[in-house]
Structures are given as structure tokens and as C-alpha cells.
Amino acid sequence: MIRINLLGQDRPKAAKKAVPVEAGVQVVFFAVAVLLAAIVLFVGYRHQKTELDATMKRISNLNAEKASLQQVKQEVEQYESQKAILQQRINVIETLQRNRTGAQELLQMVANSVVHVDSLWLTSLERKGDNLELAGEAGSVNAIANFLSQLKRSGYFGKVEIKEAKEDDLVKTATTFGFSMTATVTPQPAESTAPAQAQPTGAKASAQPAAKGRS
């Protein structure tokens, strides 16, 4: 709809409302407060992000160090395992060596004890660690007791015990007694065998000049 001003007068303009000064100041303060809050939040965010990045970097470094230490641990465990295997082999070799050198001395001591007893012979001899199990036949109970005494006197055996001794009919024309006993082998120091070997050598050396003198 079109309106026509027939009077030729200007239309009155609407009066502008005045904005209170206090309201403008409040708006400015509010804007400043919002800006300061935004700045504080941004600074806090940057600080937290910096700390988070540093923490993540430390975690990454610790994980890398952990992986390195884990590898070192595996290498140490592998080394210890190989060391244990080698030590076990060394122990076996040393045990075999001791048994090989000690078996000859053991048989010699037992043989010497049997030789000094009349009417006695062995039928079995078995060593289990430091324990020796013997079985045999004797012409009398006294022979068995003498054999036990000879084993103790040798100094090679510790505890010697008779397990069983009874009369049997192994020999039809004579009275025999079957027996079994145990003896504990006493460990001998390695240097103790040197004087025993040196004494016969010295005896031979002293005997040769005597024989030449008589001739």
C-alpha cells in the first residue's frame, strides 16, 4: 500500500533512545573478563599440553630403556644357563676323574685287607657314592671279624658294619659262612698319596748301593 504526503511536511523522525553509560561499562568489563578467561584457559591448556608431551616422552624413553634392559636380562639368563651347563659338565668330568683315580686305590685297599685274612674271599663289591657294599664267604666267623678290623685299620674306610653273617652250604666238604657288610669310604687328600709312593722309591734307591757293597 502506497502512502502519499499531501501536506508537504516532513515526517517526524523517531527519537533515539540514550544508552546508559553503566551498561556500556559492564559490557566492556564483561568482554575483558571473557578475554582474560580465554587467555588463562589457553595458557593453562598450553602448560598442560607441554607437561603431557614431556610425560609421554619420558614414558617412551622408559619403555625403550625397559626393552633394552629386557634384552640384557635375556642375555644374562642365557649366559647363566650356559654357565650352569658348563659347570655341570665340569663337575661330571671331575667326578669321573676322581672315581677313576680313586677306584684303583679302593680296590688296592680292599685287596690288602683280604690278603691279611685267612680263609676269606669276596664274591661282590659295589660302590654307591661314598658307601661300599661287600659280600663274600669265610671259613669262620673270626675271619669275618678280622676282615672288618683290617678294613678299619687301613684308614681308607670310616664306618664299617656287618649286615649279615650266617652259615651256608656253599662248600659241601667244609663249613663256610656267607656275609655282607657296608663301609663308608673316607675322602683322602691328594697329597697324602705322595709320601706313600716316595717311600718304596727311596727303599729301592737305598737297597741298590747295599747290594753293590756286598758284591
C-alpha positions in Angstrom: 0.0 0.0 0.0 1.4 3.4 -1.0 1.1 6.4 1.2 1.2 10.0 -0.3 2.1 13.0 1.9 -0.4 15.7 0.7 0.6 18.3 3.3 4.1 18.6 2.1 5.6 18.4 5.6 8.4 16.2 6.7 7.5 13.3 8.8 8.9 13.5 12.3 11.9 11.2 12.9 11.7 8.7 15.7 13.8 9.8 18.7 16.8 7.7 19.5 16.9 6.2 23.0 20.1 7.0 25.0 22.2 4.1 26.1 23.1 4.3 29.8 26.9 4.7 30.5 26.9 2.0 33.2 25.6 -0.6 30.7 28.4 0.2 28.3 31.0 -0.2 31.1 29.5 -3.5 32.1 29.7 -4.7 28.5 33.3 -3.7 28.3 34.2 -5.4 31.6 32.3 -8.5 30.5 34.3 -8.6 27.2 37.6 -8.0 29.1 36.7 -10.8 31.6 35.8 -13.2 28.8 39.1 -12.3 27.0 41.1 -12.8 30.3 39.4 -16.1 30.9 40.2 -17.2 27.4 43.8 -16.2 27.8 44.0 -18.1 31.2 42.4 -21.2 29.7 44.7 -21.0 26.7 47.8 -20.6 28.9 46.7 -23.5 31.1 46.0 -25.6 28.1 49.4 -25.0 26.7 51.0 -25.7 30.0 49.1 -28.9 30.4 49.9 -29.9 26.9 53.6 -29.2 27.4 53.6 -31.3 30.6 51.7 -34.1 28.8 54.1 -34.1 25.9 57.1 -34.2 28.4 55.4 -37.1 30.3 54.7 -39.0 27.1 58.3 -38.5 26.0 59.6 -39.8 29.4 57.3 -42.8 29.1 58.6 -43.5 25.6 62.2 -43.3 26.9 61.4 -45.5 29.8 59.8 -48.1 27.5 62.8 -48.0 25.3 65.1 -48.4 28.3 62.9 -51.3 29.6 63.1 -53.1 26.3 66.9 -52.6 26.3 67.1 -54.0 29.9 64.9 -56.8 29.0 67.2 -57.8 26.2 70.2 -57.6 28.6 68.3 -59.7 31.1 67.7 -62.4 28.5 71.3 -62.3 27.5 72.3 -62.7 31.2 69.9 -65.5 31.7 71.2 -67.3 28.6 74.8 -66.8 29.9 73.8 -68.2 33.3 72.2 -71.1 31.6 75.2 -71.9 29.5 77.4 -71.4 32.6 75.3 -73.8 34.6 75.6 -76.4 31.8 79.3 -76.0 31.5 79.7 -76.2 35.3 77.7 -79.4 35.3 79.9 -80.9 32.6 83.0 -79.9 34.6 81.6 -81.5 37.7 80.8 -84.7 35.9 84.4 -84.7 34.4 85.9 -84.1 37.8 83.8 -86.8 39.4 84.7 -89.3 36.7 88.4 -88.3 37.2 88.2 -88.8 41.0 86.3 -92.0 40.6 88.9 -93.3 38.1 91.9 -92.5 40.2 90.1 -93.4 43.5 88.8 -96.8 42.2 92.3 -98.2 41.9 93.2 -97.1 45.5 89.9 -98.5 46.7 90.5 -101.9 45.2 94.0 -102.0 46.4 92.9 -101.3 50.0 90.2 -103.9 49.9 92.7 -106.4 48.3 95.3 -105.7 51.0 92.6 -106.2 53.7 91.6 -109.6 52.2 95.2 -110.8 51.9 95.8 -110.3 55.6 92.8 -112.6 56.5 92.9 -116.4 56.1 90.0 -118.4 54.7 88.1 -115.4 53.3 87.2 -114.3 49.8 84.9 -111.7 48.3 82.1 -112.5 45.8 80.8 -109.0 45.1 81.8 -105.4 45.6 79.7 -102.4 44.7 80.3 -98.7 45.4 77.4 -96.3 45.6 78.7 -92.8 46.2 80.8 -92.9 49.4 79.2 -96.2 50.5 80.7 -99.6 49.7 78.8 -102.8 49.8 80.8 -106.1 50.1 79.7 -109.7 50.1 81.8 -112.9 50.4 82.5 -116.2 52.0 84.6 -117.1 55.0 85.8 -120.2 56.7 84.9 -118.9 60.2 83.2 -116.1 62.0 86.6 -115.0 63.3 87.8 -114.5 59.7 84.9 -112.1 59.1 85.7 -110.2 62.2 89.4 -110.0 61.3 88.4 -108.7 57.8 86.3 -106.0 59.4 89.2 -105.0 61.6 91.6 -104.8 58.7 89.2 -102.5 56.8 89.1 -100.1 59.8 92.9 -100.2 60.2 93.5 -99.3 56.6 92.4 -95.7 57.3 90.6 -95.7 54.0 87.2 -96.6 55.4 85.2 -94.9 58.1 82.1 -96.7 59.4 82.2 -100.5 58.8 79.2 -102.6 59.7 78.3 -106.2 59.2 74.8 -106.6 57.7 74.6 -110.3 57.7 76.7 -113.4 58.6 75.4 -116.9 58.5 76.5 -120.4 57.9 75.7 -121.8 54.4 76.5 -124.9 52.4 78.4 -123.3 49.5 81.3 -125.8 50.0 79.9 -129.3 50.8 83.1 -130.6 52.4 83.7 -127.6 54.7 81.8 -125.2 56.9 81.5 -121.7 55.3 79.8 -118.5 56.3 78.3 -116.1 53.9 78.5 -112.5 54.9 77.6 -109.0 53.7 78.8 -105.7 55.1 78.9 -102.0 54.3 81.8 -99.5 54.6 81.9 -95.7 54.3 84.8 -94.5 52.1 86.8 -91.7 53.8 87.9 -89.0 51.3 91.7 -88.9 51.1 93.7 -85.8 50.4 95.5 -85.7 47.1 98.9 -85.0 48.7 98.7 -87.9 51.1 99.5 -90.4 48.3 102.9 -88.7 47.6 104.8 -90.0 50.6 103.4 -93.5 50.1 104.8 -93.5 46.6 108.1 -91.9 47.5 108.8 -94.4 50.3 109.2 -97.5 48.0 111.3 -95.5 45.6 113.6 -94.5 48.4 113.8 -98.1 49.6 114.9 -99.2 46.2 117.4 -96.5 45.9 118.9 -97.4 49.3 118.8 -101.1 48.5 120.9 -100.8 45.3 124.1 -99.5 47.0 123.8 -102.1 49.7 123.7 -104.9 47.1 126.7 -103.5 45.3 128.6 -103.3 48.6 128.1 -106.9 49.4 129.3 -107.9 46.0 
